[in-house]
Amino acid sequence: MFLQAGLLSLTLLLASRVLGVLRETALAAAFGSSAMADVLIVMLTLPDWLSGVLASGALAYVLLPRWAQETAGQQQATQNRVAWRLLWGALVLAALMCAARIPLGALLLPGVAPALQGAVSAALVWSALALPAAMLAGLWAARLQHERDFVGLYGANLVVNGVLIGALVFLAGRAADQAAGQTLGAALVAAVLLRLLWQGWRLRARAGPPEPAPAAAPAPLPGWRIWTWAALGAGLPLALPFVARTLASGAGEGALASFNYAWKLVELPLVLAVQLVAALAFPAIAQAHAQTADAAGPGPGPDALATAVRSALVLAWTLACAAAAALLVGAPVIAALLFGWGRMQTPALGQIADWGRAGAWGLLPQALLALAVTLLATLGRMRFAVLAYALALALLLLLAGALGLTAGQELMWALNAGFALAAWLAWSALGARAVRRWIPLRELLAPLLALLAVALLARWIGPAGGGQAAPARTLGPEQVRELVSCALAALAVAAAGWFSGPQLRQALRA
C-alpha cells in the first residue's frame, strides 16, 4: 500500500522539502546564526505561516468535500467567492501588520538588539506585502489538490524556494547588513508572485470549456463555525514550533536562527516519513471504516480497519524511531553538512546538533499523534484533535512562562512534552477498546528498544570528534565514517521493526 501509493507525490514532495532545506543551507551560509539571520527567518516564513494558520489548511478541510459535489462551473464560482474574501482579509491584515510593526516585532523577536529595530520593521513590511499572494496561493493549492495536479501543487514550492535560494547565493559574498535584508525582501515578494503565476498557469491548463452560468443562486459558503474548527485543526500544529522558535529568541541574538536550523533536522523526517505515511493511510483507513459501518456483524470490515491502522502505525513508528536514531548518532555531521558553510560558526553548529538530538525524541509522539488525528478525522471527531493540540500549546506556554525557558534544548524538550500530551489525549478520545485493537504493542516495542540501545551506545562511546560539529568545507573520511554510523543506526532500528512481527512487512508489500 505504502510503496505503490503516491509515487509521484512522494517524488515531488521530496524535491520540494529538499529544496526547502537547501534554502536554509543558503541562509546559514549567507547570514550564519547572527541577529540578522533571526530577522530574515521571520520575514521569509511569516507570510506562509500566517496563510497556513489562518487559511490554507482550513481551505482544504472545507472546500475539498464541497468541490467533490459541485460541477466545474460551481467549483469556479465557489473559488472566486473565497478568493475575494481572502484577498480583502489579507489586505486588512497586511495593513495592520504595517501599522503595528514595532510591537509586532517585539513580540516575534523579543531578543533583537535595538540597533536592528529598523531592520525588523522593514522585514515585517516585506512580509505584509507578500501576505495577500500567500493567502491566494493557499486557495489555489487547495484547488490543485482537488484536481490531483501534484506537479502544480508541489512545483509551486520549488518556484518559491528556487527564487529565494538564488537571492541568498547572490548575497552570500556580500555584507550581511540591512541592505541585504531589503534585497531579500524584494526577492520574497517576487517569489510569491511567481508562485501565483505558476499555479494560475497549471489551473488554466486543467480548466475545461466554460460552462453556462447556473440559473439558481449559488449555495452559501459554510458558516463561520466550520471555518473556525478547520482553521484550528490545521493551524495549531503549525503554531507549536513557531511559538517555540519565538521563545528561543529571548535567549539572545542568533538563538532564533539556531533553533530554526535545529528544527529543520527534525522536520524533514517528520514530513517525509511520519506525516506522509499518515496521509497515504487516510484513504485505506477511510475505506475500511466504511466497510466496518456497513457490516451487519463480525466480518471482514472490522478486521480491515484494524489491519489498516496497525500497518500504518507500525510503519510510521518504525520510521520515526529510525530517524531519531540517525539524529542521535549523526546530528553533528548532519548539522555541519547542512549548515556549516559560509558565515556559520562552530559553536552555533554544536548548539544546532544538541538541540536537534533533543528534538529527535519528539518524532515518536508525533508518529502516534499523526495516526490518531487521521483516525479522528475519519470518525468525524476532529474537535478532539483540536483540543489535543490546544492543550499541547498551552503546556508549552505554561512551561516557558513558569520556568522561564528560552534555551533551545529546553524548548525542544517542552515541545516533546506537548506532543506527548497531545498524542495521549488524541488516542484517549478514540477509546480504550479501539486502542487495544489498533496498537500492536510488541511491534512498537521492538524498534523503541533498539532506539534506546542506540542512544545508550552513542552516549557511552561518545560522538566522534568530541561532539564538535566543525564547519563543512570538505567531506573527509571522518565525516564519511560518521554518516555510515548514522545510516547503520537507522537500519538497525528498522531491522528490529522488520523482524518483530508481520505488520511492517505487510505495510511495505501491500
C-alpha positions in Angstrom: 0.0 0.0 0.0 2.7 2.5 1.0 5.4 1.7 -1.6 2.9 1.7 -4.5 0.8 4.7 -3.5 1.6 8.3 -4.3 4.9 7.7 -6.1 4.7 11.0 -8.0 3.5 12.8 -4.8 6.4 11.4 -2.9 9.0 12.4 -5.5 7.7 15.9 -5.8 7.3 16.3 -2.1 10.8 15.1 -1.6 12.2 17.5 -4.1 10.2 20.3 -2.5 11.4 19.6 1.0 15.0 19.0 0.0 15.0 22.4 -1.8 13.5 23.9 1.3 16.4 22.6 3.4 18.8 23.9 0.8 17.2 27.3 1.3 18.1 27.1 4.9 21.6 26.0 4.0 22.0 29.0 1.7 20.6 31.3 4.5 23.1 29.8 7.0 25.9 30.4 4.6 24.9 34.0 3.9 24.0 35.0 7.5 25.0 32.3 9.9 23.3 32.4 13.2 23.5 36.2 13.5 20.9 38.6 14.7 20.2 39.5 11.0 19.5 35.8 10.4 16.9 35.9 13.1 15.2 38.9 11.4 15.3 37.4 7.9 14.0 34.0 9.0 10.9 35.7 10.5 10.5 37.7 7.3 10.7 34.7 5.0 8.5 32.4 7.0 5.8 34.7 8.3 3.6 35.1 5.2 3.2 31.4 4.5 2.9 30.6 8.2 0.0 33.1 8.6 -1.5 31.7 5.4 -1.2 28.2 6.8 -2.6 29.0 10.2 -5.5 31.2 9.0 -6.5 29.8 5.7 -4.6 27.1 3.8 -5.4 24.1 5.9 -8.9 25.2 6.6 -9.5 25.7 2.8 -8.5 22.1 2.2 -10.7 20.7 5.0 -13.8 22.8 4.0 -13.6 23.2 0.2 -12.4 19.7 -0.9 -15.5 17.9 0.2 -17.6 20.8 -1.2 -15.9 20.7 -4.6 -16.4 17.0 -4.8 -20.1 17.6 -5.0 -20.1 20.5 -7.4 -19.8 20.9 -11.2 -16.8 22.6 -12.7 -18.7 25.8 -13.0 -19.9 25.7 -9.5 -16.3 24.9 -8.3 -15.0 28.0 -10.1 -17.8 30.2 -8.6 -17.0 29.0 -5.1 -13.3 29.5 -5.7 -13.9 33.1 -6.9 -16.0 34.0 -3.9 -13.5 32.6 -1.4 -10.6 34.3 -3.3 -12.2 37.8 -3.0 -12.8 37.3 0.7 -9.3 36.0 1.2 -7.8 39.0 -0.6 -9.8 41.5 1.3 -8.9 39.8 4.6 -5.2 39.6 3.7 -5.1 43.3 2.7 -6.6 44.3 6.1 -4.2 42.0 8.0 -1.3 43.4 6.0 -2.3 46.9 6.8 -2.5 46.1 10.5 0.9 44.4 10.3 2.4 47.6 8.8 0.7 49.8 11.3 1.7 47.7 14.3 5.1 46.6 13.1 7.0 47.9 16.2 5.0 46.0 18.8 4.7 43.0 16.5 8.5 42.9 16.0 8.9 43.0 19.8 6.5 40.0 20.1 8.1 37.9 17.4 11.7 38.8 18.1 12.0 39.6 21.8 15.8 39.2 21.8 16.6 41.5 19.0 19.0 44.4 19.6 17.8 48.0 19.5 20.1 48.7 16.6 18.1 46.2 14.4 14.7 47.6 15.2 14.7 49.3 11.8 15.5 46.1 10.1 12.7 44.3 11.9 10.2 46.9 10.9 11.3 46.7 7.3 11.2 42.9 7.4 7.6 43.0 8.6 6.6 45.4 5.9 8.0 43.0 3.3 6.1 40.1 4.9 2.9 42.1 4.8 3.4 42.9 1.1 3.8 39.1 0.4 0.8 38.1 2.5 -2.0 38.6 0.0 -0.2 36.5 -2.6 0.5 33.8 0.1 -3.2 33.7 1.0 -4.3 33.3 -2.6 -1.7 30.7 -3.2 -3.2 28.7 -0.3 -6.6 28.7 -2.1 -5.1 27.7 -5.5 -3.1 25.0 -3.8 -6.3 23.5 -2.4 -7.8 23.6 -6.0 -4.7 21.9 -7.4 -5.0 19.3 -4.7 -8.7 18.7 -5.7 -7.6 18.4 -9.4 -4.9 15.9 -8.3 -2.3 18.1 -10.1 0.7 17.2 -7.9 3.1 18.8 -10.4 1.3 22.1 -9.9 0.9 21.6 -6.2 4.5 20.8 -5.2 6.1 22.6 -8.1 4.8 25.9 -6.6 7.1 25.3 -3.6 10.0 24.6 -5.9 9.4 28.0 -7.6 9.5 29.9 -4.3 12.5 28.1 -2.9 14.4 28.4 -6.2 14.0 32.2 -6.3 15.0 32.6 -2.6 18.0 30.3 -2.9 19.2 32.4 -5.9 18.9 35.6 -3.9 20.7 34.1 -0.9 23.5 32.8 -3.1 23.8 36.3 -4.6 24.0 37.7 -1.0 26.4 35.1 0.3 29.6 37.0 -0.7 28.2 40.4 0.3 27.8 42.2 3.7 25.2 40.7 6.0 23.6 44.1 6.7 20.2 45.7 6.5 20.6 46.4 2.8 20.9 42.7 2.2 17.6 42.4 4.1 15.9 44.8 1.6 17.2 42.7 -1.3 15.9 39.5 0.2 12.6 41.2 0.9 12.2 42.1 -2.7 13.1 38.5 -3.6 10.4 37.2 -1.3 7.7 39.3 -2.9 8.9 38.3 -6.4 8.9 34.6 -5.3 5.3 34.6 -4.0 4.1 36.4 -7.2 5.9 33.9 -9.4 4.3 31.1 -7.4 0.9 32.5 -8.2 1.8 32.7 -11.9 2.8 29.0 -11.8 -0.4 28.0 -10.0 -2.5 30.1 -12.3 -0.9 28.5 -15.4 -1.5 25.0 -14.0 -5.1 25.7 -13.2 -5.8 27.2 -16.7 -4.1 24.2 -18.3 -6.6 21.9 -16.5 -9.6 24.0 -17.0 -12.2 22.8 -19.4 -14.5 24.8 -21.6 -16.5 27.4 -19.7 -19.9 26.3 -18.5 -23.1 28.5 -18.7 -23.9 30.3 -15.6 -26.3 28.4 -13.3 -29.8 29.8 -13.2 -30.1 29.2 -9.4 -28.3 31.2 -6.9 -25.0 29.6 -5.7 -25.2 27.8 -2.4 -23.9 29.8 0.6 -20.4 29.1 1.8 -20.0 27.1 5.0 -20.6 29.0 8.3 -18.0 30.5 10.5 -18.1 27.6 13.0 -17.0 25.2 10.3 -14.2 27.5 9.2 -13.1 28.1 12.8 -12.8 24.4 13.6 -11.0 23.8 10.3 -8.6 26.7 10.9 -7.8 25.5 14.4 -7.3 21.9 13.3 -4.8 23.0 10.6 -3.2 25.9 12.4 -2.5 24.7 15.9 0.1 22.1 14.7 1.9 24.9 12.9 1.8 27.1 15.9 3.7 24.8 18.2 7.2 25.0 16.6 6.6 28.6 15.6 5.9 29.6 19.2 8.9 27.7 20.5 11.1 29.4 17.9 9.9 32.8 19.0 10.5 31.9 22.7 14.1 30.9 21.7 14.7 34.4 20.5 14.6 35.6 24.1 17.9 33.8 24.7 19.8 36.4 22.7 20.9 37.2 19.1 21.1 34.2 16.8 19.2 31.9 19.1 16.1 32.0 16.9 18.1 31.1 13.8 19.9 28.2 15.6 16.5 26.9 16.8 15.1 27.2 13.3 18.0 25.2 11.8 17.8 22.6 14.6 14.0 22.2 13.9 14.8 21.6 10.2 16.8 18.5 11.3 13.6 17.1 12.8 11.1 18.5 10.3 12.5 16.8 7.2 12.0 13.2 8.5 8.8 14.2 10.2 7.2 15.4 6.9 8.8 12.8 4.6 8.2 9.8 6.8 5.6 10.2 9.6 3.2 12.7 8.0 3.4 11.1 4.6 2.5 7.7 6.0 -0.5 9.2 7.7 -1.6 11.0 4.5 -1.2 7.8 2.4 -3.0 5.7 5.0 -6.0 8.1 5.1 -7.9 6.6 2.1 -7.3 3.0 3.2 -8.5 3.8 6.8 -11.5 5.7 5.5 -12.5 2.8 3.2 -12.0 0.2 5.9 -14.1 2.4 8.3 -16.9 2.5 5.7 -16.8 -1.3 5.4 -17.0 -1.5 9.2 -20.0 0.8 9.3 -21.8 -1.3 6.7 -21.0 -4.6 8.2 -24.0 -6.3 9.9 -21.9 -8.3 12.3 -18.4 -9.7 12.8 -16.7 -10.0 9.4 -14.0 -8.5 7.1 -14.9 -4.9 7.9 -13.6 -4.6 11.4 -10.6 -6.7 10.5 -9.8 -4.5 7.5 -9.9 -1.4 9.7 -7.7 -2.9 12.4 -5.2 -4.1 9.8 -5.0 -0.7 8.0 -4.5 1.1 11.3 -1.9 -1.3 12.7 0.1 -1.3 9.4 0.2 2.5 9.2 1.0 2.9 12.9 3.9 0.3 12.8 5.4 1.9 9.7 5.1 5.5 11.0 6.5 4.5 14.4 9.4 2.5 13.0 10.4 5.3 10.6 10.2 7.8 13.5 12.4 5.6 15.6 14.9 5.0 12.8 15.1 8.8 12.1 15.5 9.5 15.8 18.4 7.0 15.9 20.0 8.6 12.9 19.8 12.1 14.5 21.1 10.8 17.9 24.2 9.4 16.2 24.8 11.7 13.3 23.4 15.1 14.4 26.9 16.8 14.4 27.9 15.7 10.9 24.4 16.3 9.5 24.3 19.8 11.0 27.8 20.5 9.6 26.9 19.3 6.1 23.6 21.2 6.0 24.5 24.4 7.8 28.3 24.5 8.2 29.0 26.8 5.3 30.0 30.5 4.8 29.4 32.6 7.9 28.2 29.8 10.2 30.4 29.4 13.3 31.4 26.2 15.1 29.8 26.9 18.5 26.4 27.6 16.7 26.7 24.2 14.9 27.3 22.5 18.2 24.1 24.1 19.5 22.1 23.0 16.4 23.3 19.4 16.8 22.5 19.3 20.5 19.0 20.8 20.0 18.4 18.5 17.0 19.2 15.5 19.2 16.7 16.7 21.8 14.0 17.3 19.1 14.6 13.8 17.7 12.8 12.2 20.6 9.7 14.3 19.6 9.4 12.2 16.4 7.9 9.3 18.5 4.9 11.1 20.0 4.3 12.9 16.7 4.1 9.5 14.9 1.4 8.4 17.3 -0.3 11.8 17.0 -0.4 11.8 13.2 -2.2 8.5 13.1 -4.6 9.4 15.9 -5.5 12.6 14.1 -6.1 10.7 10.9 -8.5 8.3 12.8 -10.3 11.2 14.5 -10.8 12.9 11.1 -12.1 9.6 9.7 -14.5 9.2 12.6 -15.7 12.8 12.5 -14.2 13.7 15.8 -11.7 16.5 14.8 -12.7 18.6 17.8 -10.7 16.2 20.0 -7.7 16.7 17.7 -8.1 20.4 18.1 -8.3 20.1 21.9 -5.2 17.9 22.0 -3.1 20.4 20.0 -4.5 23.3 22.0 -3.5 21.7 25.3 -0.1 20.9 23.9 0.3 24.6 23.0 -0.9 25.6 26.5 1.6 23.3 28.1 4.4 24.8 26.0 3.4 28.3 27.1 3.0 27.2 30.7 6.4 25.6 30.9 8.0 28.6 29.2 6.2 31.1 31.4 6.6 29.2 34.7 10.1 28.1 34.2 11.3 30.9 32.0 12.5 28.6 29.3 14.5 30.3 26.5 17.3 27.8 25.8 16.8 25.9 22.6 17.3 22.5 24.2 14.9 23.1 26.9 12.3 24.4 24.4 12.8 21.2 22.3 12.0 19.1 25.4 9.0 21.3 26.2 7.8 20.7 22.6 8.3 17.0 23.0 6.2 17.1 26.2 3.5 19.0 24.4 3.4 16.4 21.5 3.3 13.5 24.0 0.4 15.1 25.8 -1.5 15.7 22.5 -0.9 12.1 21.4 -2.2 10.7 24.7 -5.3 12.9 24.6 -6.0 12.0 20.9 -5.7 8.3 21.5 -7.8 8.6 24.7 -10.5 10.2 22.6 -10.6 7.1 20.4 -11.5 4.9 23.4 -9.7 2.1 25.3 -11.3 -0.7 23.2 -10.0 0.9 20.0 -6.6 1.3 21.5 -6.4 -2.3 22.4 -7.4 -3.4 18.9 -5.3 -0.9 16.9 -2.0 -0.7 18.8 0.3 -3.7 18.4 2.5 -3.2 21.4 5.1 -5.9 20.6 5.8 -4.5 17.2 6.0 -1.0 18.6 8.2 -2.0 21.5 10.9 -3.7 19.3 12.1 -0.5 17.4 11.8 1.5 20.6 14.1 -0.8 22.5 16.5 -0.7 19.5 16.4 3.1 19.6 17.1 3.1 23.3 20.1 0.7 22.8 21.4 3.0 20.0 21.0 6.0 22.3 22.9 4.3 25.2 25.6 3.1 22.9 26.1 6.6 21.4 26.2 8.1 24.9 28.7 5.5 26.1 31.0 5.8 23.1 30.5 9.5 22.7 30.2 11.3 19.4 33.1 11.4 17.1 35.4 14.4 17.3 34.2 15.2 20.8 30.8 16.2 19.6 32.0 19.3 17.9 30.3 20.0 14.6 33.0 21.7 12.6 32.1 23.8 9.6 31.8 21.6 6.5 34.4 22.7 3.9 35.1 19.2 2.5 33.6 15.7 3.0 36.5 13.9 4.6 37.0 10.3 5.9 35.8 11.3 9.4 32.6 12.7 8.1 32.0 9.7 5.9 32.5 7.4 8.9 30.0 9.4 10.9 27.5 9.2 8.1 27.9 5.5 7.8 27.4 5.1 11.6 24.3 7.3 11.3 22.9 5.1 8.5 23.7 1.8 10.4 21.9 3.1 13.5 18.8 3.8 11.4 19.0 0.4 9.7 19.4 -1.4 13.0 16.2 0.2 14.4 14.3 -0.5 11.1 15.5 -4.1 11.2 14.2 -4.5 14.7 10.8 -3.4 13.5 11.0 -5.7 10.4 11.7 -8.9 12.5 9.3 -8.1 15.3 6.2 -9.1 13.5 4.3 -9.2 10.2 2.8 -5.7 10.3 5.7 -3.8 8.9 6.3 -6.3 6.1 2.7 -6.3 5.2 2.6 -2.5 5.1 5.6 -2.4 2.7 4.5 -5.3 0.5 0.8 -4.4 0.1 
